[in-house]
Amino acid sequence: MANFIKPYNDDPFVGHLATPITSSSLTRALLKNLPAYRFGLTPLLRGLEIGLAHGYFLIGPFAKLGPLRNSDIGLLAGFLSTVGLILILTLGLTIYGAASFGQDKSSGNELQTKKSWDQFKGGFFVGACGSAGFAFICLSSIPTFTLN
């Protein structure tokens, strides 16, 4: 069992341990397909895709577990709560971008400039609000998904 965990590339001075999970090709393939690490995406599309996923899955817990879940406006309250949380998350992205990339310096990484971060943030906001709206329409109009 002790042979499973060893230093990464047999170099004990690297601060990373290669385990069967972290060094497997399946884990690498899954991580490379995430929008944060996928090659060839612009910052706007990267933020849009991440926002689409977040907006779509955030409406469910607010609508189903919120304090107005048993009322007639439970779904609307869940949608508005989701949009409020998306605004808070976008504000957090704005603060992080202002603190990290306040002085414009060129960098080779796509998300390491103020302009790229602003595109990412805008894509996140539009994608998250759009997918939350789509989920709201689906939940309110398709009888299979009614919450009552």
DSSP file (Angstrom, degrees, kcal/mol; ACC not computed):
  #  RESIDUE AA STRUCTURE BP1 BP2  ACC     N-H-->O    O-->H-N    N-H-->O    O-->H-N    TCO  KAPPA ALPHA  PHI   PSI    X-CA   Y-CA   Z-CA
    1    1 A M    >         0   0    0      0, 0.0     3,-1.3     0, 0.0     4,-0.5   0.000 360.0 360.0 360.0 -31.0    0.0    0.0    0.0
    2    2 A A  T 3   +     0   0    0      1,-0.2     3,-0.3     2,-0.2     0, 0.0   0.688 360.0  64.8 -70.6 -17.2    2.9    2.4    0.7
    3    3 A N  T 3  S+     0   0    0      1,-0.2    -1,-0.2     3,-0.0     3,-0.0   0.603  87.0  71.0 -81.4 -10.8    4.0    2.1   -3.0
    4    4 A F  S <  S+     0   0    0     -3,-1.3     2,-0.6     1,-0.1    -1,-0.2   0.876  94.4  55.2 -72.9 -36.4    0.8    3.7   -4.3
    5    5 A I  S    S+     0   0    0     -4,-0.5    14,-0.2    -3,-0.3    -1,-0.1  -0.871  70.7 147.8-103.7 121.7    1.7    7.2   -3.0
    6    6 A K  E     -A   18   0A   0     12,-1.4    12,-2.2    -2,-0.6     3,-0.1  -0.931  52.8 -74.6-144.5 164.1    5.1    8.5   -4.2
    7    7 A P  E >   -A   17   0A   0      0, 0.0     3,-1.9     0, 0.0     2,-0.2  -0.321  61.3 -93.1 -62.5 146.9    6.6   11.9   -5.1
    8    8 A Y  G >  S-     0   0    0      8,-1.6     3,-1.7     3,-0.3     6,-0.2  -0.437 107.9  -5.2 -65.1 126.8    5.5   13.3   -8.4
    9    9 A N  G 3  S-     0   0    0      1,-0.3    -1,-0.3    -2,-0.2     0, 0.0   0.776 123.1 -74.5  55.2  30.2    8.0   12.3  -11.1
   10   10 A D  G <  S+     0   0    0     -3,-1.9    -1,-0.3     1,-0.2    -2,-0.2   0.757 102.8 129.3  55.8  29.0   10.1   10.7   -8.4
   11   11 A D    X   -     0   0    0     -3,-1.7     3,-1.4     1,-0.1    -3,-0.3  -0.934  42.7-166.8-112.5 107.5   11.2   14.2   -7.3
   12   12 A P  T 3  S+     0   0    0      0, 0.0    -1,-0.1     0, 0.0    -3,-0.1   0.600  82.0  67.2 -72.3  -8.2   10.7   14.6   -3.5
   13   13 A F  T 3  S+     0   0    0     -5,-0.1     2,-0.4     2,-0.1    -2,-0.0   0.469  78.1  93.3 -92.5  -1.2   11.2   18.3   -3.6
   14   14 A V  S <  S-     0   0    0     -3,-1.4     2,-1.7    -6,-0.2    -6,-0.3  -0.788  80.3-131.1 -88.7 133.3    8.0   19.0   -5.6
   15   15 A G  S    S+     0   0    0     -2,-0.4     2,-0.4    -8,-0.1    -1,-0.1  -0.210  77.5  89.3 -81.6  49.0    5.1   19.8   -3.3
   16   16 A H        -     0   0    0     -2,-1.7    -8,-1.6    -8,-0.1     2,-0.5  -0.986  62.4-147.8-146.4 131.7    2.8   17.3   -4.9
   17   17 A L  E     -A    7   0A   0     -2,-0.4     2,-0.9   -10,-0.2     5,-0.1  -0.875  17.1-136.0-101.4 130.1    2.1   13.6   -4.2
   18   18 A A  E     +A    6   0A   0    -12,-2.2   -12,-1.4    -2,-0.5    -2,-0.0  -0.752  32.0 173.9 -85.9 109.8    1.2   11.4   -7.1
   19   19 A T     >  -     0   0    0     -2,-0.9     4,-2.1   -14,-0.2     5,-0.1  -0.641  49.0-100.6-105.5 168.7   -1.7    9.2   -6.0
   20   20 A P  T  4 S+     0   0    0      0, 0.0     4,-0.2     0, 0.0    -1,-0.1   0.797 124.1  46.5 -60.2 -25.6   -3.7    6.8   -8.2
   21   21 A I  T >4 S+     0   0    0      2,-0.1     3,-0.9     1,-0.1     6,-0.2   0.937 114.7  42.3 -80.4 -49.7   -6.4    9.4   -8.3
   22   22 A T  T 34 S+     0   0    0      1,-0.2    -1,-0.1    -5,-0.1    -4,-0.1   0.747 119.9  42.6 -73.3 -22.4   -4.3   12.5   -9.1
   23   23 A S  T 3< S+     0   0    0     -4,-2.1    -1,-0.2     4,-0.1    -2,-0.1   0.325  87.5 113.7-106.0   9.2   -2.1   10.9  -11.6
   24   24 A S    <>  -     0   0    0     -3,-0.9     4,-1.7    -4,-0.2     5,-0.1  -0.477  68.8-130.8 -81.1 152.7   -4.7    8.9  -13.5
   25   25 A S  H  > S+     0   0    0      1,-0.2     4,-2.3     2,-0.2     5,-0.2   0.799 106.8  59.5 -71.6 -28.3   -5.5    9.6  -17.2
   26   26 A L  H  > S+     0   0    0      2,-0.2     4,-2.4     1,-0.2    -1,-0.2   0.923 105.9  47.4 -65.0 -44.1   -9.2    9.6  -16.4
   27   27 A T  H  > S+     0   0    0     -6,-0.2     4,-2.4     1,-0.2     5,-0.2   0.914 112.6  49.2 -63.7 -42.6   -8.8   12.4  -13.9
   28   28 A R  H  X S+     0   0    0     -4,-1.7     4,-2.3     1,-0.2    -1,-0.2   0.908 110.9  50.0 -62.8 -41.6   -6.7   14.4  -16.3
   29   29 A A  H  X S+     0   0    0     -4,-2.3     4,-1.0     2,-0.2    -2,-0.2   0.903 111.5  48.5 -64.6 -41.4   -9.2   14.0  -19.1
   30   30 A L  H  < S+     0   0    0     -4,-2.4     4,-0.4     1,-0.2     3,-0.4   0.920 113.7  46.2 -64.6 -43.3  -12.1   15.1  -16.8
   31   31 A L  H >< S+     0   0    0     -4,-2.4     3,-0.9     1,-0.2     6,-0.3   0.863 108.6  55.3 -69.2 -35.3  -10.2   18.2  -15.6
   32   32 A K  H 3< S+     0   0    0     -4,-2.3     7,-0.2     1,-0.2    -1,-0.2   0.745 104.8  55.5 -69.2 -21.6   -9.1   19.1  -19.2
   33   33 A N  T 3< S+     0   0    0     -4,-1.0    -1,-0.2    -3,-0.4    -2,-0.2   0.541  82.6 104.1 -89.0  -6.9  -12.7   19.1  -20.3
   34   34 A L  S X> S-     0   0    0     -3,-0.9     4,-1.4    -4,-0.4     3,-1.3  -0.483  82.4-121.1 -69.0 146.0  -13.8   21.6  -17.6
   35   35 A P  T 34 S+     0   0    0      0, 0.0    -1,-0.1     0, 0.0     6,-0.1   0.761 109.8  63.0 -63.5 -22.8  -14.4   25.1  -19.1
   36   36 A A  T 34 S+     0   0    0      1,-0.2    -4,-0.1    -5,-0.1    10,-0.1   0.806 118.4  25.3 -69.3 -27.2  -11.8   26.6  -16.8
   37   37 A Y  T <4 S+     0   0    0     -3,-1.3    -1,-0.2    -6,-0.3     2,-0.1   0.449  89.1 122.9-116.0  -3.7   -9.1   24.5  -18.3
   38   38 A R    ><  -     0   0    0     -4,-1.4     3,-0.8     1,-0.1     2,-0.2  -0.397  62.0-121.4 -69.0 135.5  -10.4   23.8  -21.9
   39   39 A F  T 3  S+     0   0    0     -7,-0.2    -1,-0.1     1,-0.2    -2,-0.1  -0.514  87.0  24.1 -77.3 139.0   -8.0   24.9  -24.6
   40   40 A G  T 3  S+     0   0    0      1,-0.3     2,-0.4    -2,-0.2    -1,-0.2   0.452  82.3 128.7  93.1   2.2   -9.3   27.4  -27.2
   41   41 A L    <   -     0   0    0     -3,-0.8    -1,-0.3    -6,-0.1     0, 0.0  -0.741  53.9-131.6 -91.1 137.8  -12.1   29.1  -25.3
   42   42 A T     >  -     0   0    0     -2,-0.4     4,-2.5     1,-0.1     5,-0.2  -0.437  29.2-108.0 -75.3 160.8  -12.2   32.9  -25.1
   43   43 A P  H  > S+     0   0    0      0, 0.0     4,-2.4     0, 0.0     5,-0.2   0.854 119.8  54.7 -59.8 -33.6  -12.7   34.4  -21.6
   44   44 A L  H  > S+     0   0    0      2,-0.2     4,-2.3     1,-0.2     5,-0.1   0.943 111.8  42.0 -65.2 -47.2  -16.3   35.4  -22.6
   45   45 A L  H  > S+     0   0    0      2,-0.2     4,-2.4     1,-0.2     5,-0.2   0.849 112.6  55.3 -68.3 -33.7  -17.2   31.9  -23.7
   46   46 A R  H  X S+     0   0    0     -4,-2.5     4,-2.0     2,-0.2    -2,-0.2   0.939 112.1  42.5 -63.2 -47.1  -15.5   30.5  -20.6
   47   47 A G  H  X S+     0   0    0     -4,-2.4     4,-2.6     2,-0.2    -2,-0.2   0.866 112.4  54.8 -66.8 -36.8  -17.5   32.7  -18.3
   48   48 A L  H  X S+     0   0    0     -4,-2.3     4,-2.5     2,-0.2    -2,-0.2   0.925 110.0  45.4 -63.0 -45.0  -20.7   32.0  -20.3
   49   49 A E  H  X S+     0   0    0     -4,-2.4     4,-1.7     2,-0.2    -2,-0.2   0.901 114.6  47.1 -68.2 -40.3  -20.4   28.3  -19.9
   50   50 A I  H  X S+     0   0    0     -4,-2.0     4,-2.0    -5,-0.2    -1,-0.2   0.905 113.6  49.6 -66.5 -40.4  -19.5   28.4  -16.2
   51   51 A G  H  X S+     0   0    0     -4,-2.6     4,-2.9     2,-0.2     5,-0.3   0.886 105.9  56.4 -65.1 -39.3  -22.4   30.8  -15.7
   52   52 A L  H  X S+     0   0    0     -4,-2.5     4,-1.6     1,-0.2    -1,-0.2   0.917 109.9  45.5 -58.7 -43.4  -24.8   28.6  -17.5
   53   53 A A  H  X S+     0   0    0     -4,-1.7     4,-1.7     2,-0.2    -1,-0.2   0.921 115.2  46.4 -66.8 -43.1  -24.0   25.7  -15.2
   54   54 A H  H  X S+     0   0    0     -4,-2.0     4,-1.5     1,-0.2    -2,-0.2   0.922 112.3  48.0 -69.9 -44.0  -24.3   27.7  -12.1
   55   55 A G  H  X S+     0   0    0     -4,-2.9     4,-0.9     1,-0.2    -1,-0.2   0.873 111.3  52.0 -63.8 -36.2  -27.5   29.5  -12.9
   56   56 A Y  H  < S+     0   0    0     -4,-1.6     4,-0.4    -5,-0.3    -1,-0.2   0.888 115.3  38.3 -70.6 -39.3  -29.2   26.3  -13.9
   57   57 A F  H  < S+     0   0    0     -4,-1.7    -1,-0.2     1,-0.2    -2,-0.2   0.636 107.2  64.6 -90.0 -10.5  -28.4   24.4  -10.7
   58   58 A L  H  X S+     0   0    0     -4,-1.5     4,-1.2     1,-0.2    -1,-0.2   0.776  91.0  63.5 -80.7 -24.9  -28.8   27.2   -8.2
   59   59 A I  H  X S+     0   0    0     -4,-0.9     4,-2.5     1,-0.2     5,-0.3   0.849  93.2  63.7 -70.1 -31.7  -32.6   27.7   -8.8
   60   60 A G  H  > S+     0   0    0     -4,-0.4     4,-2.8     1,-0.2     5,-0.4   0.943 103.2  43.3 -60.1 -53.7  -33.5   24.3   -7.5
   61   61 A P  H  > S+     0   0    0      0, 0.0     4,-2.2     0, 0.0    -1,-0.2   0.877 115.6  50.0 -62.7 -35.5  -32.4   24.6   -3.9
   62   62 A F  H  X S+     0   0    0     -4,-1.2     4,-1.0     2,-0.2    -2,-0.2   0.913 116.9  40.4 -68.4 -40.1  -33.9   28.1   -3.6
   63   63 A A  H  < S+     0   0    0     -4,-2.5    -1,-0.2    15,-0.2    -3,-0.2   0.881 124.4  36.3 -75.6 -37.7  -37.2   27.0   -5.0
   64   64 A K  H  < S+     0   0    0     -4,-2.8    -2,-0.2    -5,-0.3    -1,-0.1   0.792 130.5  27.5 -87.9 -29.2  -37.5   23.7   -3.2
   65   65 A L  H  < S+     0   0    0     -4,-2.2    -3,-0.2    -5,-0.4    -2,-0.2   0.399  92.4 113.4-115.4   1.2  -35.9   24.5    0.1
   66   66 A G  S >< S-     0   0    0     -4,-1.0     3,-1.4    -5,-0.2     4,-0.1  -0.168  80.9-104.1 -71.8 168.5  -36.6   28.2    0.5
   67   67 A P  T 3  S+     0   0    0      0, 0.0     3,-0.3     0, 0.0    -1,-0.1   0.726 120.6  49.8 -68.0 -20.7  -38.9   29.7    3.2
   68   68 A L  T >  S+     0   0    0      1,-0.2     3,-1.6     6,-0.2     9,-0.1   0.083  73.6 119.8-101.4  23.7  -41.7   30.3    0.6
   69   69 A R  T <  S+     0   0    0     -3,-1.4    -1,-0.2     1,-0.3     5,-0.1   0.770  75.2  46.2 -63.6 -27.9  -41.6   26.8   -0.8
   70   70 A N  T 3  S+     0   0    0     -3,-0.3    -1,-0.3    -4,-0.1     2,-0.1   0.347  99.3  86.9 -97.6   6.5  -45.2   25.9    0.1
   71   71 A S  S X  S-     0   0    0     -3,-1.6     3,-1.1     1,-0.1     4,-0.2  -0.454  90.2-106.2 -99.0 175.8  -46.7   29.2   -1.2
   72   72 A D  T 3  S+     0   0    0      1,-0.2     3,-0.3    -2,-0.1     4,-0.2   0.747 119.4  48.2 -72.3 -23.3  -47.9   30.1   -4.7
   73   73 A I  T 3> S+     0   0    0      1,-0.2     4,-2.8     2,-0.1    -1,-0.2   0.128  75.9 111.8-104.2  21.4  -44.9   32.4   -5.3
   74   74 A G  H <> S+     0   0    0     -3,-1.1     4,-2.1     1,-0.2    -1,-0.2   0.894  79.8  46.4 -61.3 -42.1  -42.3   29.8   -4.1
   75   75 A L  H  > S+     0   0    0     -3,-0.3     4,-2.4    -4,-0.2    -1,-0.2   0.910 113.5  48.4 -68.9 -41.6  -40.8   29.4   -7.6
   76   76 A L  H  > S+     0   0    0     -4,-0.2     4,-2.7     2,-0.2     5,-0.2   0.908 111.8  49.8 -64.2 -41.1  -40.7   33.1   -8.3
   77   77 A A  H  X S+     0   0    0     -4,-2.8     4,-2.3     1,-0.2    -1,-0.2   0.887 110.6  50.6 -64.3 -38.1  -39.0   33.7   -4.9
   78   78 A G  H  X S+     0   0    0     -4,-2.1     4,-2.1    -5,-0.2    -2,-0.2   0.897 111.0  48.7 -64.5 -40.4  -36.5   31.0   -5.7
   79   79 A F  H  X S+     0   0    0     -4,-2.4     4,-2.4     2,-0.2    -2,-0.2   0.933 112.8  46.6 -64.7 -45.9  -35.8   32.6   -9.1
   80   80 A L  H  X S+     0   0    0     -4,-2.7     4,-2.2     1,-0.2    -2,-0.2   0.870 111.7  51.7 -66.4 -35.3  -35.3   36.0   -7.6
   81   81 A S  H  X S+     0   0    0     -4,-2.3     4,-2.4    -5,-0.2    -1,-0.2   0.889 109.1  51.3 -65.2 -38.3  -33.1   34.5   -4.8
   82   82 A T  H  X S+     0   0    0     -4,-2.1     4,-2.4     2,-0.2    -2,-0.2   0.927 109.9  48.1 -63.8 -44.9  -31.0   32.9   -7.5
   83   83 A V  H  X S+     0   0    0     -4,-2.4     4,-2.2     1,-0.2    -2,-0.2   0.887 110.8  52.7 -63.7 -37.8  -30.6   36.2   -9.4
   84   84 A G  H  X S+     0   0    0     -4,-2.2     4,-2.1     2,-0.2    -2,-0.2   0.914 110.1  46.9 -62.7 -43.0  -29.7   37.8   -6.1
   85   85 A L  H  X S+     0   0    0     -4,-2.4     4,-2.7     2,-0.2    -2,-0.2   0.880 110.0  53.8 -66.3 -37.0  -27.0   35.3   -5.5
   86   86 A I  H  X S+     0   0    0     -4,-2.4     4,-2.6     2,-0.2    -2,-0.2   0.901 107.9  50.7 -63.4 -40.0  -25.7   35.6   -9.0
   87   87 A L  H  X S+     0   0    0     -4,-2.2     4,-2.4     2,-0.2    -2,-0.2   0.913 110.8  48.7 -62.3 -42.0  -25.4   39.4   -8.5
   88   88 A I  H  X S+     0   0    0     -4,-2.1     4,-2.2     2,-0.2    -2,-0.2   0.916 112.1  48.5 -64.2 -42.7  -23.4   38.7   -5.3
   89   89 A L  H  X S+     0   0    0     -4,-2.7     4,-2.2     2,-0.2    -2,-0.2   0.898 111.7  49.5 -64.3 -39.9  -21.2   36.3   -7.1
   90   90 A T  H  X S+     0   0    0     -4,-2.6     4,-2.2     2,-0.2    -2,-0.2   0.881 109.1  52.3 -67.1 -37.0  -20.6   38.7   -9.9
   91   91 A L  H  X S+     0   0    0     -4,-2.4     4,-2.5     2,-0.2    -2,-0.2   0.903 108.7  51.1 -63.0 -40.3  -19.8   41.5   -7.4
   92   92 A G  H  X S+     0   0    0     -4,-2.2     4,-2.4     2,-0.2    -2,-0.2   0.898 109.5  49.6 -62.5 -40.5  -17.3   39.1   -5.8
   93   93 A L  H  X S+     0   0    0     -4,-2.2     4,-2.3     2,-0.2    -2,-0.2   0.876 110.5  51.6 -64.5 -36.7  -15.7   38.5   -9.3
   94   94 A T  H  X S+     0   0    0     -4,-2.2     4,-2.4     2,-0.2    -2,-0.2   0.929 110.6  46.9 -65.0 -45.5  -15.6   42.3   -9.8
   95   95 A I  H  X S+     0   0    0     -4,-2.5     4,-2.3     2,-0.2     5,-0.2   0.910 112.7  49.8 -64.0 -42.4  -13.8   42.9   -6.5
   96   96 A Y  H  X S+     0   0    0     -4,-2.4     4,-2.5     1,-0.2     5,-0.3   0.917 111.8  48.5 -62.5 -42.4  -11.3   40.1   -7.2
   97   97 A G  H  X S+     0   0    0     -4,-2.3     4,-2.5     1,-0.2    -2,-0.2   0.890 111.7  48.9 -65.0 -39.5  -10.6   41.5  -10.6
   98   98 A A  H  < S+     0   0    0     -4,-2.4     4,-0.4     1,-0.2    -1,-0.2   0.882 115.7  43.9 -67.8 -37.1  -10.1   45.0   -9.3
   99   99 A A  H  < S+     0   0    0     -4,-2.3    -2,-0.2    -5,-0.2     3,-0.2   0.876 123.2  34.7 -75.2 -37.0   -7.8   43.8   -6.6
  100  100 A S  H  < S+     0   0    0     -4,-2.5     3,-0.2    -5,-0.2    -2,-0.2   0.856 130.1  27.5 -87.5 -37.0   -5.8   41.4   -8.8
  101  101 A F  S  < S+     0   0    0     -4,-2.5    13,-0.2    -5,-0.3    -1,-0.2  -0.048  77.0 122.9-120.5  31.4   -5.6   43.1  -12.1
  102  102 A G  S    S+     0   0    0     -4,-0.4     2,-0.6    -3,-0.2    -1,-0.1   0.918  73.1  53.6 -60.6 -45.9   -6.0   46.8  -11.1
  103  103 A Q  S    S-     0   0    0     -3,-0.2     2,-0.7    -4,-0.1    -1,-0.1  -0.825  96.2-125.9 -91.0 124.2   -2.7   47.7  -12.8
  104  104 A D        +     0   0    0     -2,-0.6     2,-0.4     9,-0.1     9,-0.1  -0.578  41.6 161.7 -75.8 113.4   -2.8   46.5  -16.4
  105  105 A K        -     0   0    0     -2,-0.7     2,-0.2     7,-0.2     9,-0.1  -0.989  40.2-111.4-129.9 142.7    0.2   44.4  -17.2
  106  106 A S        +     0   0    0     -2,-0.4     2,-0.3     7,-0.1     7,-0.1  -0.481  38.8 175.9 -76.9 141.5    0.4   42.0  -20.1
  107  107 A S        -     0   0    0      2,-0.2     5,-0.1    -2,-0.2     6,-0.0  -0.972  37.7-128.9-141.8 154.3    0.5   38.3  -19.3
  108  108 A G  S    S+     0   0    0     -2,-0.3     2,-0.2     4,-0.1    -1,-0.1   0.739  84.5  89.6 -76.3 -22.9    0.5   35.2  -21.4
  109  109 A N  S >  S-     0   0    0      1,-0.1     3,-1.1     3,-0.1    -2,-0.2  -0.509  78.4-132.0 -78.5 144.7   -2.4   33.6  -19.6
  110  110 A E  T 3  S+     0   0    0      1,-0.2     3,-0.4    -2,-0.2    -1,-0.1   0.866 102.1  41.0 -66.3 -38.3   -5.8   34.4  -20.9
  111  111 A L  T 3  S+     0   0    0      1,-0.2    -1,-0.2     5,-0.1    -3,-0.1   0.127  91.3  88.9 -99.2  22.3   -7.5   35.3  -17.6
  112  112 A Q  S <  S+     0   0    0     -3,-1.1     2,-0.3    -5,-0.1    -7,-0.2   0.181  73.8  75.4-106.1  17.5   -4.6   37.3  -16.2
  113  113 A T  S  > S-     0   0    0     -3,-0.4     4,-2.3     1,-0.1     5,-0.2  -0.891  82.3-120.5-123.5 158.9   -5.5   40.7  -17.6
  114  114 A K  H  > S+     0   0    0     -2,-0.3     4,-2.3   -13,-0.2     5,-0.2   0.898 112.8  51.4 -63.8 -41.4   -8.3   43.2  -16.5
  115  115 A K  H  > S+     0   0    0      2,-0.2     4,-1.9     1,-0.2    -1,-0.2   0.921 111.9  46.1 -63.8 -44.4   -9.9   43.1  -20.0
  116  116 A S  H  > S+     0   0    0      1,-0.2     4,-2.5     2,-0.2    -1,-0.2   0.895 112.1  51.1 -65.1 -40.3  -10.1   39.3  -20.0
  117  117 A W  H  X S+     0   0    0     -4,-2.3     4,-2.7     1,-0.2    -1,-0.2   0.887 108.3  52.0 -66.7 -37.4  -11.4   39.2  -16.5
  118  118 A D  H  X S+     0   0    0     -4,-2.3     4,-2.3     2,-0.2    -1,-0.2   0.883 110.2  48.9 -65.3 -37.5  -14.1   41.7  -17.3
  119  119 A Q  H  X S+     0   0    0     -4,-1.9     4,-2.5     2,-0.2    -2,-0.2   0.919 111.8  49.1 -65.7 -42.8  -15.2   39.6  -20.3
  120  120 A F  H  X S+     0   0    0     -4,-2.5     4,-2.4     1,-0.2    -2,-0.2   0.924 111.9  48.9 -59.9 -45.2  -15.2   36.5  -18.1
  121  121 A K  H  X S+     0   0    0     -4,-2.7     4,-2.2     2,-0.2    -2,-0.2   0.899 111.8  48.5 -64.3 -41.9  -17.3   38.3  -15.5
  122  122 A G  H  X S+     0   0    0     -4,-2.3     4,-2.4     2,-0.2     5,-0.2   0.907 111.7  49.3 -65.2 -42.1  -19.8   39.5  -18.1
  123  123 A G  H  X S+     0   0    0     -4,-2.5     4,-2.5     1,-0.2     5,-0.2   0.890 110.1  52.0 -63.2 -39.2  -20.1   36.1  -19.6
  124  124 A F  H  X S+     0   0    0     -4,-2.4     4,-2.6    -5,-0.2     5,-0.2   0.930 111.3  46.4 -62.1 -45.9  -20.7   34.6  -16.2
  125  125 A F  H  X S+     0   0    0     -4,-2.2     4,-2.4     2,-0.2     5,-0.3   0.937 115.7  44.0 -64.9 -47.1  -23.5   37.1  -15.4
  126  126 A V  H  X S+     0   0    0     -4,-2.4     4,-2.4     1,-0.2     5,-0.2   0.924 116.8  46.7 -64.7 -44.6  -25.3   36.7  -18.7
  127  127 A G  H  X S+     0   0    0     -4,-2.5     4,-2.4    -5,-0.2     5,-0.2   0.911 113.9  46.9 -64.6 -42.9  -25.0   32.9  -18.7
  128  128 A A  H  X S+     0   0    0     -4,-2.6     4,-2.0    -5,-0.2    -2,-0.2   0.923 115.6  44.0 -68.5 -44.1  -26.1   32.5  -15.1
  129  129 A C  H  X S+     0   0    0     -4,-2.4     4,-2.3    -5,-0.2    -1,-0.2   0.902 114.8  50.6 -67.0 -39.4  -29.1   34.8  -15.4
  130  130 A G  H  X S+     0   0    0     -4,-2.4     4,-2.3    -5,-0.3    -2,-0.2   0.918 112.7  44.3 -64.4 -43.9  -30.1   33.3  -18.7
  131  131 A S  H  X S+     0   0    0     -4,-2.4     4,-2.4     2,-0.2    -1,-0.2   0.843 112.0  52.8 -73.2 -31.1  -29.9   29.7  -17.5
  132  132 A A  H  X S+     0   0    0     -4,-2.0     4,-2.2    -5,-0.2    -1,-0.2   0.903 111.0  48.2 -66.7 -39.3  -31.8   30.6  -14.3
  133  133 A G  H  X S+     0   0    0     -4,-2.3     4,-2.4     2,-0.2    -2,-0.2   0.904 111.2  50.0 -64.5 -41.2  -34.5   32.2  -16.4
  134  134 A F  H  X S+     0   0    0     -4,-2.3     4,-2.5     2,-0.2    -2,-0.2   0.914 111.4  48.1 -63.1 -43.0  -34.6   29.1  -18.6
  135  135 A A  H  X S+     0   0    0     -4,-2.4     4,-2.8     2,-0.2    -1,-0.2   0.882 110.2  52.9 -65.1 -37.3  -34.9   26.9  -15.6
  136  136 A F  H  X S+     0   0    0     -4,-2.2     4,-2.0     2,-0.2    -2,-0.2   0.921 110.4  47.1 -62.9 -44.2  -37.7   29.1  -14.2
  137  137 A I  H  X S+     0   0    0     -4,-2.4     4,-2.0     2,-0.2     5,-0.3   0.919 113.9  48.1 -63.8 -43.4  -39.6   28.9  -17.5
  138  138 A C  H  X S+     0   0    0     -4,-2.5     4,-2.0     1,-0.2     7,-0.3   0.936 113.8  46.2 -62.0 -46.1  -39.2   25.1  -17.6
  139  139 A L  H  < S+     0   0    0     -4,-2.8     8,-0.2     1,-0.2    -1,-0.2   0.816 117.4  43.1 -68.9 -29.8  -40.2   24.7  -13.9
  140  140 A S  H  < S+     0   0    0     -4,-2.0    -1,-0.2    -5,-0.2    -2,-0.2   0.750 122.7  32.9 -88.9 -23.3  -43.3   26.9  -14.3
  141  141 A S  H  < S+     0   0    0     -4,-2.0    -3,-0.2    -5,-0.2    -2,-0.2   0.737  98.7  76.8-108.8 -24.8  -44.6   25.7  -17.6
  142  142 A I    ><  -     0   0    0     -4,-2.0     3,-1.4    -5,-0.3     4,-0.2  -0.783  68.7-148.0 -90.5 121.4  -43.9   22.0  -17.9
  143  143 A P  G >  S+     0   0    0      0, 0.0     3,-1.1     0, 0.0    -1,-0.1   0.775  93.6  63.5 -62.8 -25.6  -46.3   20.0  -15.8
  144  144 A T  G 3  S+     0   0    0      1,-0.2    -5,-0.1    -3,-0.0    -2,-0.0   0.829 105.2  46.5 -65.2 -30.2  -43.8   17.3  -15.0
  145  145 A F  G <  S+     0   0    0     -3,-1.4    -1,-0.2    -7,-0.3    -3,-0.1   0.259  77.5 135.7 -98.8  11.5  -41.6   19.8  -13.2
  146  146 A T    <   -     0   0    0     -3,-1.1    -6,-0.1    -4,-0.2    -7,-0.0  -0.328  46.3-148.9 -63.5 144.5  -44.2   21.5  -11.1
  147  147 A L              0   0    0     -8,-0.2    -1,-0.1     1,-0.2    -7,-0.1   0.616 360.0 360.0 -92.3 -13.9  -43.0   22.0   -7.5
  148  148 A N              0   0    0    -76,-0.1    -1,-0.2   -78,-0.0    -2,-0.1   0.496 360.0 360.0 -80.1 360.0  -46.3   21.8   -5.6
